Amino acid sequence: DVQMTQSPSSLSASIGDTISITCRASESVSSYLSWFQQKPGKAPKLLIFASSALQSGVPSRFSGSGSETFFTLTITNLQPEDFATYFCQQGFTIPHTFGPGTLVDFK
Amino acid sequence: QLRLQESGPGLVKSSETLSLTCEVSGDPINGFFWGWIRQPPGRPIEWLGYIYYKGDTTFSPSLKDRVTMSVDTSRNQFSLKLKSVTSADTATYFCVRQSGFRGMKIDVWGQGAPVSVSS
């Protein structure tokens, strides 16, 4: 299986901050990389797919980049509703695998 | 707007079979992959597999001996069966739509169905 790792595992930020979360794959996943946001008790929500494509309805303050084994999710001008857990996921190799998550909370 | 809704028992006895159904509303089931994903408490999210609307299946190798999936296009729903369950199968189970090349984009999720396995 392709192992996905994320860093940091958690971070504290303030409203208006710009933050970045990185995701590494144990082998190349080309650009088949998605980012999800999850809030407690809710299903994950797709933010970014194909490494950098913004899902319809997602604010433009979310952006993604990267290819092969290294990817980044950046959130600019952090808003109150952005405090959540973020996961990366590869859809290149079966089984599709997820990162362990990064918790973004209030500083 | 497309909506997915899981249904099934919330408690399953160890060694028995977990069965869940996902009802798809708002759009036909045709043309997409339909998958199952679970989130065990305190453990990473796990992709179980998916079924194409025509019935072709792809499963996670770690579960392929225990999992079956089926689709009923006439009722716009698809189903999961996981046999010989243990406490390690306790999780919230999500049904999802997977679109794009090889179903790489998981763009719609159900609200999730918590399932506990009891001894």
Interface residues (C-beta under 8 A of the other chain):
Chain A: D1 Y32 S34 F36 K42 A43 P44 K45 L46 F49 A50 Q55 F87 Q89 G91 F92 I94 P95 H96 T97 F98 G99 P100 G101
Chain B: P44 I45 E46 W47 G49 T58 S60 P61 S62 F94 Q98 G100 R102 G103 M104 K105 I106 D107 W109 G110 Q111 G112
